[in-house]
Amino acid sequence: MANKQVNIIALSGKNHADYLTSRGAERTSMFFKRKNSIEFIKAGCLFRRIRSDKTVETAKILSVVSDSFSIPHVRYDLEFRKPFTSVDFCTGPRVLALATFIDMYKERVS
């Protein structure tokens, strides 16, 4: 059995999380804390936000990845649904730092 270096990363600020990672490794899930509750984020989870023009953005998590500086990032696809139109459109994979993603997409879709 090979020894694998594992780091514990602690995020600070409004949103923070502790999780185990290997540098640069892609994970399918992690826990994070938001306002006195611990949430679980994994590939396939959906999060939503409603913009000021009433456009609904739905983000589907593809993966959670740490960069070379051990900063966690979320890779996701985004679907836009504009009000009063029947056309929805999706964009390809996007990447945001975990803290920014949590601030932007506060509503979990079941």
Backbone hydrogen bonds, N-H to C=O, Kabsch-Sander energy under -0.5 kcal/mol:
donor,donor_aa,acceptor,acceptor_aa,energy
7,N,21,T,-3.0
9,I,7,N,-0.6
9,I,19,Y,-2.0
11,L,9,I,-0.5
11,L,17,A,-2.2
16,H,33,K,-1.0
19,Y,9,I,-1.2
21,T,7,N,-2.2
24,G,67,D,-0.6
25,A,22,S,-2.7
27,R,64,V,-3.1
30,M,41,I,-2.4
32,F,39,E,-2.7
33,K,16,H,-2.3
34,R,37,S,-3.1
37,S,34,R,-1.1
39,E,32,F,-3.6
39,E,37,S,-0.5
41,I,30,M,-3.3
43,A,28,T,-2.5
44,G,61,I,-2.9
45,C,42,K,-2.2
46,L,109,V,-0.7
47,F,59,A,-2.3
48,R,107,E,-3.2
49,R,57,E,-2.0
51,R,49,R,-0.6
51,R,55,T,-2.7
54,K,51,R,-2.0
56,V,81,R,-2.6
57,E,49,R,-2.8
57,E,55,T,-0.6
58,T,56,V,-0.5
58,T,79,E,-2.6
59,A,47,F,-3.3
59,A,57,E,-0.5
60,K,77,D,-2.5
61,I,45,C,-2.6
61,I,59,A,-0.6
62,L,75,R,-3.5
63,S,75,R,-1.7
64,V,27,R,-2.2
65,V,73,H,-2.8
66,S,25,A,-1.1
67,D,71,I,-2.0
70,S,67,D,-2.1
73,H,65,V,-3.6
74,V,96,L,-3.4
75,R,63,S,-2.8
76,Y,74,V,-0.5
76,Y,94,R,-2.5
77,D,60,K,-2.2
78,L,91,T,-1.0
79,E,58,T,-2.4
80,F,89,F,-3.2
81,R,56,V,-2.0
82,K,87,V,-0.7
85,T,82,K,-1.1
88,D,86,S,-0.6
89,F,80,F,-1.7
91,T,78,L,-2.7
94,R,76,Y,-3.0
96,L,74,V,-2.0
98,L,72,P,-2.6
101,F,97,A,-2.6
102,I,98,L,-2.6
103,D,99,A,-1.8
104,M,100,T,-2.2
105,Y,101,F,-2.8
106,K,104,M,-0.9
107,E,48,R,-1.5
108,R,106,K,-0.6
109,V,46,L,-2.8
